[in-house]
Amino acid sequence: MENLTKQEIYTKSLNSLKRLTIATRASDLALWQANYIKDKLKIIYPDMDITLNKIVSQGDKILDKPLSQIGGKGHFTKELEDAMLEGEADMAVHSLKDVPTYMPDGLELAAITKREDQSDIFLSHKYERINSLPKKAIVGTTSLRRRMQLLKIRPDLTIKELRGNVNTRLKKLSSGQYDAIILAYIGLERLNLIKNIPHIQKLPLDMMIPPMGQASLGIQIVSNNDKLREIAKKLNDKDSYLCASMERDFIAKIEAGCSSPVACHAFIDDDIINMEVLIGLPDGTQTIYHKATSLVSSCENMGRHLAVDCIASGAKELLSKAEVVSNKLYEASRL
């Protein structure tokens, strides 16, 4: 009898299109995303047995530190990647913004789903809009990117770390721990949670530039199976993949971590691709902004070229300084 490893067993089953295991984080939003992909695949492959491998990631386990202090890249993806490399899953569904630009050997980012609304959203039980907040109002966010842009327009606000899943964050808001919080719109929309908040303000993209990959799902696979790649490609959106590739090229070139204060947004208008980037200190006092446009047909190096422009403007030095500022903010919050 043939002695097969777990991975070889999975590979053989995939070649016959009979079995597929999807790795996913165990949060409500991650499970929504994984089931969304599962349902799409079941339409295409109705006879395939598709199961979910629910995994608690490091980013979900460590809730007493800001994301920038957890260390390393991929704090929401590593455990899912390990499961694939160990033959316990064939595919992982990630929020694309959480997927590092570095890809472990044996894995690949095979598809990116169609982008939905990339906006961030202001939520409050007391105040109608950001401009309604009084001085020193407490605003919760996990993101150095959001902190940077909020303090750039409202330096009088008090920004407080906000960890936990979406429901936990909303409970902290309703209990009065925060005057307002900022979250990604799409997560609340997917879980149908916006209706429970008295005051909301969807923030325009020119006010709050999104991070790389927001509102798309990244489909990561083990890379030694052509049939699995074929399955994943059924989920890919060409325009979203192109925009995300430009953004990921930019992030890779400037060597920014997933939690760095960096905003990065590419979008297509007819046959033109536009891209803007913002790098700065978490307190918004110093920023570098660049933008570019290109024909879609000749945009291959657009993200890297923008990164070179930013580096020439001092981006690497600013990111190093941002890390120091972030560490000081964390230490101050502990006292």
LUMROPA-250423 format. One record per atom (N, C-alpha, C): y negated, x negated, z. Coordinates in steps of 0.001 Angstrom, whole numbers, padded with zeros to 6 digits, always signed. Layout:
<nodes>
YXZ ...
</nodes>
This chain:
<nodes>
+001203-000850+000000 +000000+000000+000000 -001248-000882+000000 -002229-000475-000754 -003448-001250-000908 -004248-001266+000396 -004667-002454+000855 -005509-002559+002044 -006977-002557+001614 -007683-001492+001951 -009063-001331+001516 -010013-001322+002713 -011187-001919+002518 -012230-001835+003541 -012881-000458+003468 -013683-000144+004503 -014414+001130+004498 -015263+001268+003236 -015964+000175+002878 -016854+000239+001736 -016074+000464+000436 -014908-000170+000315 -014095-000001-000886 -013560+001428-000998 -013232+002028+000146 -012769+003422+000151 -013886+004345-000335 -015112+004113+000197 -016247+004924-000225 -016541+004737-001710 -016446+003498-002179 -016742+003229-003581 -015757+003964-004493 -014484+003955-004137 -013482+004638-004943 -013722+006142-004956 -014100+006705-003804 -014343+008149-003747 -015565+008527-004560 -016595+007675-004569 -017798+007958-005342 -017522+007949-006836 -016655+007064-007260 -016334+006998-008680 -015708+008294-009183 -015096+009041-008302 -014511+010326-008684 -015436+011495-008360 -016657+011190-007827 -017659+012217-007514 -017131+013279-006553 -016374+012873-005581 -015802+013832-004651 -016402+013761-003256 -016968+012611-002881 -017415+012466-001505 -018663+011597-001459 -019651+012013-000639 -020893+011256-000478 -021384+011421+000955 -021697+010306+001607 -022242+010343+002962 -023682+009847+002937 -024578+010666+003495 -026001+010352+003534 -026389+009973+004955 -026960+008774+005113 -027479+008360+006418 -028888+008920+006593 -029175+009410+007791 -030481+009975+008083 -030822+009777+009550 -032092+009664+009843 -032516+009727+011239 -032206+011123+011768 -032170+011243+013098 -031734+012490+013714 -032883+013422+014086 -034120+013067+013754 -035256+013933+014091 -035248+015184+013218 -035960+016212+013665 -036008+017466+012906 -036523+017238+011488 -037589+016432+011364 -038168+016206+010041 -037213+015418+009146 -036596+014378+009705 -035646+013583+008916 -034462+014429+008465 -033978+015320+009334 -032860+016181+008962 -033276+017191+007892 -034514+017671+007978 -035016+018543+006902 -034962+017797+005580 -035429+016553+005586 -035480+015751+004361 -034082+015480+003817 -033165+015118+004708 -031801+014821+004273 -031118+016067+003716 -031326+017202+004359 -030725+018440+003870 -031360+018897+002558 -032638+018598+002384 -033311+018894+001126 -032650+018124-000011 -032373+016851+000219 -031689+016030-000791 -030250+016505-000985 -029594+016804+000098 -028214+017312+000015 -028158+018572-000849 -029083+019502-000623 -029092+020753-001387 -029349+020497-002872 -030240+019554-003172 -030508+019218-004574 -029253+018649-005245 -028556+017780-004522 -027351+017174-005086 -026225+018201-005247 -026150+019160-004345 -025101+020175-004432 -025288+021056-005666 -026546+021241-006084 -026799+021994-007311 -026259+021228-008518 -026465+019907-008510 -026029+019072-009634 -024526+018819-009589 -024003+018595-008356 -022585+018274-008164 -021972+019278-007181 -021725+020509-007607 -021280+021561-006675 -019938+021286-006009 -019118+020456-006612 -017792+020194-006039 -017767+018971-005133 -018885+018299-005006 -018910+017095-004187 -018994+017443-002703 -018240+016724-001887 -018291+016864-000423 -019395+015942+000096 -020493+016532+000547 -021637+015752+001006 -021825+015970+002503 -021801+014867+003260 -021971+014953+004714 -023140+014070+005149 -023682+014375+006329 -024778+013602+006895 -024276+012747+008047 -024694+011484+008057 -024446+010586+009186 -025764+010462+009941 -025870+011145+011083 -027130+011237+011831 -027244+010058+012800 -028318+009308+012658 -028478+008049+013387 -029831+008038+014093 -029846+007559+015338 -031096+007393+016080 -031612+005979+015811 -032792+005869+015216 -033339+004573+014845 -034068+003926+016015 -034344+002633+015868 -035092+001913+016898 -036458+002545+017124 -037110+002968+016042 -038423+003588+016174 -038388+004888+016946 -037225+005575+016936 -037079+006812+017703 -036673+006551+019145 -036070+005379+019410 -035604+005060+020755 -036725+004541+021652 -037580+003694+021096 -038618+003027+021884 -039905+003818+021772 -040220+004602+022799 -041377+005480+022753 -042479+005071+023716 -042275+003957+024444 -043282+003523+025407 -044160+002402+024863 -044025+002112+023549 -044842+001086+022916 -045342+001621+021580 -046543+001210+021149 -046989+001578+019806 -046105+000927+018762 -046057+001522+017578 -045185+001011+016518 -045477-000438+016188 -046751-000826+016256 -047123-002195+015917 -046570-003209+016907 -046082-002739+018086 -045569-003648+019102 -044046-003704+019149 -043379-002874+018368 -041908-002873+018397 -041354-004166+017836 -042047-004707+016828 -041629-005994+016272 -040779-005842+015043 -041011-006734+014074 -040219-006715+012862 -040586-005560+011955 -039975-005528+010781 -040216-004467+009819 -039037-003506+009801 -039303-002290+009398 -038222-001331+009217 -037702-000736+010505 -038621-000427+011456 -038140+000116+012732 -037577+001531+012594 -037792+002198+011443 -037189+003507+011215 -036054+003453+010187 -035745+002272+009658 -034757+002192+008578 -033562+001294+008870 -033694+000343+009776 -032674-000702+009927 -031292-000134+010249 -031228+000784+011197 -029923+001318+011581 -029257+002068+010430 -030064+002742+009623 -029523+003444+008465 -029010+002448+007422 -029741+001355+007240 -029306+000309+006319 -028018-000339+006805 -027934-000590+008102 -026713-001179+008665 -025509-000274+008416 -025714+001041+008551 -024615+001983+008325 -024114+001890+006887 -025026+001748+005930 -024601+001607+004533 -023863+000295+004303 -024381-000778+004866 -023760-002088+004668 -022389-002174+005341 -022173-001366+006368 -020891-001362+007071 -019918-000322+006521 -020301+000344+005416 -019403+001316+004793 -019375+002663+005464 -020374+002969+006304 -020409+004248+007011 -021315+005267+006323 -021961+004873+005233 -022785+005778+004439 -022972+005140+003069 -023272+005990+002089 -023462+005520+000724 -024928+005537+000328 -025676+006389+000975 -027056+006654+000600 -027834+006938+001874 -029120+006561+001897 -029993+006925+003005 -031226+007622+002460 -031688+008620+003178 -032920+009321+002826 -033976+008918+003844 -035064+008322+003354 -036150+007858+004213 -037464+008516+003816 -038381+008654+004768 -039781+008816+004396 -040179+007496+003744 -040646+007547+002516 -040877+006309+001773 -041867+005391+002481 -042831+005957+003174 -043832+005130+003858 -043209+004244+004931 -041993+004577+005377 -041313+003786+006404 -040450+002670+005821 -040277+002647+004513 -039346+001701+003891 -040057+000386+003598 -039653-000718+004234 -040287-002017+003950 -040102-002424+002492 -040992-003273+002018 -040875-003755+000640 -039722-004738+000493 -039298-005366+001590 -038133-006250+001556 -036864-005410+001590 -035938-005664+000697 -034698-004913+000626 -033521-005825+000967 -032693-005476+001953 -031542-006322+002302 -030579-006481+001135 -029914-007616+001079 -028886-007842+000060 -027831-006750+000145 -027460-006221-001011 -026436-005177-001046 -026996-003770-001076 -028334-003636-000945 -028970-002319-000969 -030088-002315-002006 -030430-001121-002477 -031556-000999-003408 -032234+000355-003224 -033516+000388-003561 -034275+001636-003569 -034129+002223-004971 -033248+003200-005087 -032834+003663-006416 -033676+004803-006947 -034330+005551-006065 -035091+006714-006528 -036189+007050-005536 -037244+007662-006064 -038360+008144-005253 -038645+009571-005702 -038664+010492-004756 -038855+011900-005114 -040318+012192-005429 -040550+013316-006073 -041898+013728-006465 -042801+013822-005243 -043969+013207-005349 -044932+013251-004259 -045443+014668-004054 -045579+015007-002789 -046225+016264-002441 -047614+015923-001894 -048168+016787-001071 -049531+016587-000570 -049568+015372+000361 -050384+014374+000013 -050436+013125+000779 -051461+013143+001912 -052121+014260+002126 -053210+014325+003092 -052726+014136+004525 -053610+013575+005347 -053473+013682+006792 -054206+014946+007233 -053861+015414+008447 -054456+016659+008909 -054917+016531+010365 -056096+017029+010627 -056701+017075+011962 -056236+018354+012645 -055784+018238+013888 -055268+019377+014649 -055920+019412+016025 -056352+020596+016445 -056984+020709+017759 -056868+022140+018282 -056814+022274+019606 -056873+023584+020247 -058287+023905+020725 -059211+022932+020562 -060562+023102+021101 -061656+023012+020043 -061475+022154+019055 -062559+021811+018136 -062130+022055+016701 -063082+022576+015891 -062744+023021+014547 -062541+021871+013565 -063326+020799+013705 -063289+019719+012735 -063563+018382+013429 -063337+017288+012713 -063638+015972+013273 -065093+015884+013707 -065987+016417+012888 -067410+016335+013215 -067794+017209+014403 -066896+018124+014824 -067159+018966+015991 -066800+018271+017303 -066055+017184+017220 -065622+016495+018429 -066819+015898+019168 -066875+016046+020494 -067948+015391+021252 -067702+013889+021342 -068708+013156+021740 -068557+011720+021935 -067469+011455+022974 -066702+010403+022726 -065608+009959+023597 -064441+010952+023661 -064407+011922+022741 -063251+012818+022659 -061988+012001+022413 -060872+012437+022998 -059606+011711+022892 -058820+012220+021691 -058572+011317+020744 -057826+011658+019527 -056539+010843+019505 -055427+011511+019278 -054126+010846+019285 -053627+010517+017895 -053147+009293+017725 -052480+008887+016490 -051614+007670+016769 -050510+007556+016045 -049651+006372+016153 -050097+005271+015211 -050985+005591+014286 -051227+004758+013108 -052485+003914+013234 -052337+002585+013045 -053508+001715+012988 -054352+002031+011754 -053716+002466+010685 -054443+002863+009479 -055382+004033+009784 -054865+005052+010476 -055713+006199+010820 -056784+005794+011825 -056393+005004+012817 -057363+004539+013814 -058535+003839+013126 -058214+002937+012205 -059240+002190+011485 -060211+003125+010770 -059668+004111+010055 -060528+004981+009250 -061287+005998+010098 -060680+006468+011188 -061374+007379+012101 -062568+006691+012758 -062331+005484+013269 -063403+004784+013972 -064470+004278+013010 -064120+004159+011767 -065121+003765+010761 -066169+004869+010594 -065720+006138+010671 -066653+007259+010510 -067124+007837+011846 -066322+007658+012907 -066693+008156+014239 -066377+007089+015291 -067201+006026+015359 -066927+004937+016316 -067063+005352+017774 -067588+006550+018023 -067777+007035+019396 -066528+007711+019962 -065471+007852+019144 -064261+008519+019618 -063387+007568+020438 -062525+008153+021272 -061523+007397+022031 -060163+007655+021388 -059544+006609+020856 -058253+006766+020192 -057144+006397+021174 -056185+007292+021302 -055082+007115+022259 -053753+007165+021512 -052855+006265+021871 -051536+006192+021233 -050798+007515+021391 -050060+007904+020348 -049339+009172+020326 -047953+008939+019734 -046918+008909+020571 -045554+008674+020105 -044712+009922+020307 -043509+009900+019746 -042595+011026+019853 -042446+011736+018527 -041476+012669+018462 -041307+013430+017233 -042435+014444+017075 -042440+015162+015976 -043564+016055+015670 -043753+017103+016767 -042666+017712+017213 -042782+018754+018242 -043303+018189+019563 -042867+016973+019903 -043357+016335+021130 -044856+016085+021043 -045316+015630+019898 -046744+015363+019723 -047562+016646+019825 -047051+017725+019239 -047770+018998+019303 -047813+019542+020724 -046742+019313+021499 -046737+019741+022901 -047763+018970+023713 -047903+017676+023425 -048910+016870+024121 -050318+017365+023807 -050527+017799+022559 -051830+018357+022191 -052081+019665+022926 -051109+020567+022919 -051303+021884+023535 -051436+021804+025048 -050875+020742+025672 -050976+020588+027132 -052297+019968+027561 -053144+019604+026597 -054468+019097+026924 -054556+017596+027100 -053500+016860+026735 -053563+015404+026853 -054489+014780+025810 -054758+015529+024736 -055619+015058+023650 -056576+016181+023262 -057774+015807+022851 -058693+016792+022288 -058300+017147+020860 -057700+016200+020175 -057236+016411+018803 -056201+015344+018488 -055395+015603+017477 -054461+014593+016980 -054512+014606+015451 -054078+013501+014856 -053998+013384+013399 -052550+013109+013012 -052010+013936+012125 -050644+013767+011640 -050637+013876+010114 -049496+013538+009515 -049331+013760+008082 -049132+015256+007838 -049879+015793+006893 -049788+017226+006592 -048378+017630+006181 -047726+016818+005351 -046483+017254+004733 -045369+017506+005750 -045328+016707+006822 -044293+016907+007830 -044432+018249+008530 -045660+018614+008858 -045915+019900+009502 -045615+021056+008556 -045958+020868+007292 -045706+021909+006300 -044205+022124+006130 -043436+021046+006056 -041994+021168+005865 -041318+021880+007031 -041834+021656+008230 -041242+022272+009416 -041930+023575+009804 -042898+024020+008996 -043592+025288+009211 -044260+025358+010597 -044983+024282+010954 -045581+024196+012291 -047099+024358+012289 -047715+024393+011137 -049180+024449+011091 -049714+025770+011635 -048971+026854+011430 -049449+028187+011810 -049702+028319+013305 -049129+027439+014120 -049270+027549+015570 -050489+026815+016125 -051276+026170+015261 -052414+025374+015723 -053707+026129+015431 -054563+026360+016451 -055789+027142+016238 -056754+026527+015238 -056938+025204+015285 -057930+024566+014433 -057280+023429+013639 -057393+023509+012321 -056854+022453+011462 -057905+022078+010414 -057871+020838+010006 -058737+020344+008932 -057932+019361+008103 -057597+019758+006882 -056921+018822+005988 -057958+017799+005524 -057673+016530+005739 -058654+015486+005485 -058580+015037+004024 -059700+015050+003316 -059675+014626+001906 -059246+013169+001791 -058622+012846+000662 -058059+011507+000489 -059123+010423+000413 -060367+010793+000062 -061417+009775+000053 -061997+009545+001449 -061617+010397+002393 -062026+010217+003789 -060935+009496+004584 -059684+009837+004291 -058535+009239+004979 -057523+008828+003918 -057661+007594+003423 -056764+007096+002377 -055353+006989+002960 -054346+007495+002260 -052979+007495+002807 -052341+006119+002791 -051186+005994+003435 -050437+004740+003374 -049566+004693+002134 -049028+003535+001868 -048071+003381+000787 -046940+004410+000925 -046731+005208-000137 -045554+006063-000199 -045612+007387+000527 -046739+007758+001104 -046768+009003+001874 -046427+010205+000997 -045622+011122+001566 -045251+012411+000950 -044196+012297-000147 -043552+011133-000270 -042361+010985-001107 -041181+010579-000228 -039997+010869-000707 -038778+010396-000047 -038226+009221-000842 -037748+008216-000121 -037104+007072-000747 -035598+007196-000631 -034921+007089-001750 -033457+007196-001770 -032892+005789-001923 -032311+005300-000844 -031759+003944-000800 -030241+004027-000897 -029636+003107-001666 -028187+003167-001889 -027569+001787-001751 -026253+001777-001574 -025521+000526-001719 -025503+000205-003215 -025649-001060-003533 -025962-001414-004920 -024773-001900-005735 -023558-001675-005277 -022401-002168-006026 -021651-001050-006726 -022322+000103-006937 -021631+001236-007533 -022526+001923-008557 -022183+001803-009828 -022998+002377-010900 -023049+003897-010832 -021959+004521-010416 -021925+005980-010328 -022883+006476-009243 -022958+005758-008133 -023876+006126-007066 -025329+005997-007539 -025589+004953-008307 -026939+004781-008862 -027272+005937-009807 -026309+006344-010588 -026496+007479-011504 -026825+008751-010724 -026140+008952-009601 -026408+010123-008756 -027833+010081-008219 -028228+008934-007687 -029558+008800-007096 -030650+009020-008136 -030452+008537-009364 -031470+008646-010407 -031774+010100-010755 -030834+010993-010459 -031080+012420-010703 -032219+012940-009820 -032526+012232-008754 -033544+012662-007799 -034900+012019-008056 -034966+011114-009012 -036163+010309-009204 -037252+011052-009974 -038508+010851-009552 -039669+011345-010288 -040393+010143-010877 -040512+010099-012200 -041007+008907-012890 -042424+008523-012450 -043335+009483-012401 -044723+009169-012043 -044833+008717-010592 -044116+009399-009708 -044146+009015-008292 -043560+007621-008089 -042496+007324-008840 -041881+005998-008746 -042868+004926-009200 -043592+005196-010281 -044549+004221-010793 -045672+003980-009786 -046253+005059-009253 -047349+004906-008278 -046868+004165-007036 -045711+004559-006536 -045181+003900-005342 -044865+002434-005608 -044416+002114-006802 -044125+000716-007142 -045393-000122-007106 -046508+000425-007610 -047777-000299-007563 -048198-000537-006109 -048037+000488-005281 -048404+000380-003865 -047511-000623-003140 -046226-000583-003420 -045295-001494-002760 -045511-002934-003214 -045870-003118-004488 -046214-004462-004966 -047421-005008-004206 -048401-004149-003982 -049604-004567-003251 -049248-004982-001822 -048490-004138-001135 -048117-004416+000262 -047302-005693+000355 -046385-005897-000574 -045551-007100-000563 -046391-008355-000768 -047349-008277-001682 -048154-009455-002010 -049059-009867-000855 -049640-008903-000161 -050509-009267+000974 -049707-009457+002261 -048383-009156+002201 -047469-009352+003329 -047887-008531+004548 -048183-007266+004294 -048548-006356+005385 -047298-005666+005918 -047197-005542+007236 -046101-004821+007855 -046312-003325+007762 -045253-002559+008090 -045330-001101+007994 -046405-000510+008899 -046764-001215+009973 -047732-000676+010930 -049107-001323+010818 -049324-002153+009811 -050620-002818+009653 -051704-001804+009302 -052968-002087+009655 -054070-001195+009287 -054412-001339+007808 -053557-000764+006965 -053704-000860+005517 -053515+000523+004906 -054475+000944+004088 -054357+002173+003314 -054209+001787+001848 -053393+002547+001122 -053029+002115-000229 -052620+003348-001031 -053364+003658-002091 -053112+004915-002801 -053276+004734-004303 -052216+004997-005047 -052257+004997-006504 -051971+006413-006999 -052673+006836-008055 -052424+008166-008609 -052705+008151-010103 -052036+009055-010817 -052120+009109-012273 -052959+010304-012694 -053879+010066-013624 -054714+011104-014213 -054597+010968-015732 -053845+011880-016357 -053493+011773-017778 -052758+010453-018032 -053315+009559-018836 -052634+008295-019114 -053284+007127-018377 -054064+007451-017335 -054742+006436-016527 -054158+006429-015125 -053886+005231-014593 -053481+005108-013197 -054638+004485-012423 -054990+005122-011320 -056071+004673-010438 -055468+004204-009131 -056067+003201-008521 -055546+002690-007260 -056693+002202-006386 -056633+002548-005099 -057610+002057-004146 -056891+001588-002893 -057450+000562-002253 -056832-000016-001067 -057915-000307-000032 -057528-000209+001219 -058437-000488+002325 -057674-001254+003394 -058218-002384+003805 -057639-003231+004854 -058725-003450+005896 -058358-003467+007170 -059398-003684+008167 -058870-003925+009554 -059800-003980+010491 -059456-004075+011899 -059176-002682+012444 -058334-002574+013464 -058006-001255+014004 -059212-000480+014531 -060295-001186+014891 -061477-000481+015397 -062465-000115+014296 -062122-000401+013037 -062950+000000+011918 -064219-000798+011718 -064421-001870+012484 -065677-002615+012417 -065736-003569+011231 -064588-003892+010667 -064560-004819+009536 -063477-004366+008568 -063836-004131+007312 -062867-003653+006328 -063095-004335+004984 -062043-004325+004169 -062095-004785+002777 -061591-003641+001915 -062392-003253+000928 -062031-002149+000041 -062070-002636-001406 -061010-002315-002160 -060988-002612-003591 -060340-001443-004331 -060722-001268-005583 -060087-000251-006421 -059941-000789-007835 -059065-000151-008609 -058827-000581-009985 -058299+000593-010790 -058449+000514-012085 -057864+001488-013003 -057168+000748-014135 -056183+001414-014733 -055446+000804-015832 -054786+001903-016649 -054528+001627-017897 -053659+002497-018670 -052251+002438-018076 -051589+003569-018020 -050219+003595-017507 -049336+002633-018299 -049584+002528-019564 -048754+001681-020428 -048889+000193-020137 -049933-000190-019389 -050141-001625-019131 -050460-001918-017666 -049880-001127-016771 -050243-001241-015345 -049247-002058-014527 -048326-002730-015164 -047190-003342-014466 -047609-004213-013282 -048664-004996-013427 -049060-005932-012367 -050289-005473-011588 -050621-004201-011681 -051844-003684-011075 -051890-003888-009562 -050799-003554-008887 -050759-003704-007437 -050917-005145-007000 -050237-006050-007697 -050329-007472-007360 -051732-008021-007635 -052345-007576-008740 -053700-008029-009052 -054697-007569-007994 -054550-006330-007526 -055425-005839-006458 -055226-006650-005182 -053987-007010-004905 -053705-007825-003722 -054381-009185-003823 -054330-009790-005013 -054996-011082-005216 -056494-010951-004973 -057099-009861-005449 -058524-009621-005200 -058814-009510-003703 -057949-008787-003000 -058143-008617-001561 -057959-009939-000810 -056963-010709-001215 -056724-012009-000577 -057934-012910-000775 -058526-012876-001980 -059728-013669-002249 -060902-013214-001388 -060878-011944-000959 -061933-011401-000094 -061650-011608+001389 -060495-012268+001699 -060177-012572+003098 -059162-011661+003751 -058322-010978+002944 -057377-010009+003493 -056378-010623+004467 -055840-011804+004122 -054830-012415+004999 -055437-012733+006367 -056637-013277+006353 -057314-013611+007617 -057627-012343+008414 -058030-011295+007709 -058360-010043+008387 -057116-009405+009005 -055983-009481+008304 -054743-008935+008851 -054282-009717+010082 -054464-011028+010060 -054127-011844+011238 -055007-011461+012417 -056282-011259+012150 -057212-010844+013195 -056863-009446+013708 -056443-008577+012788 -056053-007210+013165 -054866-007219+014116 -053927-008139+013896 -052756-008239+014786 -053182-008634+016193 -054135-009553+016294 -054650-009961+017605 -055343-008783+018299 -056181-008062+017538 -056888-006902+018097 -055898-005843+018553 -054856-005608+017741 -053838-004619+018092 -053126-004987+019386 -052798-006266+019554 -052153-006721+020789 -053051-006498+021995 -054343-006759+021821 -055287-006561+022932 -055404-005084+023274 -055400-004217+022254 -055462-002779+022508 -054253-002318+023307 -053080-002857+022958 -051862-002491+023663 -051900-002960+025102 -052325-004187+025312 -052394-004703+026682 -053395-003907+027516 -054528-003544+026901 -055536-002770+027624 -055000-001386+027996 -054178-000799+027113 -053640+000541+027385 -052629+000526+028521 -052036-000635+028788 -051036-000740+029860 -051672-000868+031233 -052941-001289+031275 -053610-001519+032563 -054122-000229+033168 
</nodes>
